[in-house]
Amino acid sequence: MTLIALLLALLAEQLRPLAARPLIVRLLDSAAERAVARFNDGSAGNGRFAWLLLVFGGTLGTAFAYWVLWELHPLLAFVFNVAVLYLCMGFGNDSRLFSEIHLALRMGELARARDLLAEWRGGRYDAAGVNEVARMSIEMALVAAHRRVFGVVFWFVLLPGPSGAVMYLAARALHALWGARADADFGDFGRFARTAFEALDWVPVRITATVFSVMGNFEDAIYCWRSQAVLWPDRSSAILIASGGGALGVRLGMPVHESGVIVDRPEMGLGGEAGVEHMQSTVGLLWRALFVCLFLLVLLGAAGWVGR
């Protein structure tokens, strides 16, 4: 049932992609704002308490709802599984933006590609060239595919019902809202959100990077992962970008024009400079990685069925 629910959620995501900020994300944002207003005194302890209240509260609440629906009828629990998993993914919007940027670059519409990248990534890219736009789009796609699909699927499979997917989504949201903040008045309130998400994502991000490596140039991907990931501030993103760049045989990272300044970034990956042609290769890599993950779930399900 887990595999079927996953397939239906993925199909729904392709047929009807969620908005950039779907309902579940808006609810999390609202709850996070109220938690900050209520608990933030600049201390790490209150940040830990607020994180546990929101993330564990949402996880346990989802697990309880799944159990109640299962007791009423397994079909209700299955529909709940599909619906919540669909709401927790949201890669369809990223996929749409990536495809539109790719098409704009192929048609020579650089200004439109820059605007789409700004909508997706934030910031301004008025001075970014074709290769820079392609490079940043590939980086965004690699990270978004993990955080909106592979990471969600990992915890969905591991915990009962859709509670694992909700836990990962909530932890990811609080990491973005609290963990990434460095302003003085916010204090250490977001430190636990950053540490907790890194811990929850430690295994999934390495599984995703391994699949990227197997589906592309394995030796280059592993080399880039081991030697370059330490150079990037966000370690999980670094692992995905380095292994993805090595697997694709393309150089990512490097300085880019962003919001009127040149942002210096380390080089990631190996091979030629990123271009429009590498964007299509990225799509192929992500689809192959997804098929491999689904195939592994089929094998696990078959092994469990045979072992009964």
HELIX and SHEET records of a PDB file:
HELIX    1   1 THR A    2  LEU A   15  1                                  14    
HELIX    2   2 LEU A   23  PHE A   39  1                                  17    
HELIX    3   3 ALA A   44  LEU A   72  1                                  29    
HELIX    4   4 PRO A   74  MET A   89  1                                  16    
HELIX    5   5 PHE A   91  ARG A  106  1                                  16    
HELIX    6   6 LEU A  110  ARG A  121  1                                  12    
HELIX    7   7 VAL A  130  ALA A  145  1                                  16    
HELIX    8   8 HIS A  146  PHE A  150  3                                   5    
HELIX    9   9 GLY A  151  LEU A  158  1                                   8    
HELIX   10  10 SER A  163  LEU A  174  1                                  12    
HELIX   11  11 HIS A  175  GLY A  179  3                                   5    
HELIX   12  12 ALA A  184  PHE A  186  5                                   3    
HELIX   13  13 ARG A  191  MET A  215  1                                  25    
HELIX   14  14 PHE A  218  GLN A  228  1                                  11    
HELIX   15  15 ALA A  229  LEU A  231  5                                   3    
HELIX   16  16 ARG A  235  LEU A  248  1                                  14    
HELIX   17  17 VAL A  276  VAL A  306  1                                  31    
SHEET    1   A 3 GLU A 267  GLY A 269  0                                        
SHEET    2   A 3 VAL A 250  GLY A 253 -1                                        
SHEET    3   A 3 GLY A 272  GLU A 273  1                                        
SHEET    1   B 2 VAL A 256  GLU A 258  0                                        
SHEET    2   B 2 VAL A 261  VAL A 263 -1                                        
END                                                                             
